[in-house]
Amino acid sequence: MPRLYLCLRLFVVAVASPVIAIYILVAAGVRYVATSRRRARRTREVLRLSMSVGDWVKGIPVGYSYWVQYQAPVMLDEIAVHHDE
């Protein structure tokens, strides 16, 4: 009976180990993706802040350069799509 108990425990460990390893890999992947998105968001915030400071120094409305370069093209594309309909 102790031998059967030992074999069953080894079998359970052999079956559970890959499941645990897959869970750890998936959790690490999800965390990596979340961190990379957060890093991209920070990069955009730093870019927007630096461009706003440049606008303030030049004497134009703060945030205008960022809007023209990154937000206006998307808005113009949306307007063009609505006019095509």
N, C-alpha and C positions, 0 to 999 in steps of 0.2 A: 504493500500500500504506500509506503513512503516513496518508493521509486515512481509509482504512478503520479503521486502528488508533485514530485520534482519535475517529471515530464510535462505535466499540465502547466506548471508555473513557467517553465522554459518556453512552452508553446505560446502562452499568453504574452510573454515578454517579446518573443519573436514577431508576433502579430501586432502588438501595440507600438513597438519601436518605430516602424515606418510611418504610422499614423501620427505619432508625436513629432517626428522629424518634418513631415509635410506641414503640420500645423505651425511649427516654428518658422519654416520657410515662408509660408503664406503671411504670417504675422509680420515678419521682417520686410517682405515685399510691400505690404500695405503701408507700413510705417515709412519706407523709403519713398513711395509715391507721394504720401502726404507731406513729407519733408521737402521734396523737390518742388511741389506746388507752392508751399509756403515760401520757399526761397525765391521762386519766380515772382511771387506777389511782393516780397520785400524789394526785389530789384526794380520792379515797376514803381514802387513808392519812392525809392531813392532817386530814380530817374525823374519822376514828376516833381519832386522837391527841388532837385538841382535846376531843372528847367524853369521852375517858378521863380527861383532866386535870380536866374539870368534875366527873366522877364522884368522883375522888379528893378534890377540894375539898369536895364535898357529903357525903363519907363513905360512899358506897355502893360496891359492888364495881366495880372498874375494868372498863370495857367494857360495863357493863350497859345504859346508855342506848343505845349504838350497836346492841347486840343486840336490844333491844326495838323500836327504830325500824326497823331495816333487815333483820335476820335472822329474828326471830321470826315476822313475818307470812308469810314464805315457808315456814318450817317448819310453821306452823299450816295453811297451804294444803295442804302435802304430807300432813299427818296427816289432814285432812278427806278428801282423795282416797282414802287408804288405808281409811278407815272406810266410805266409800261402796261399796267393792267387795264 
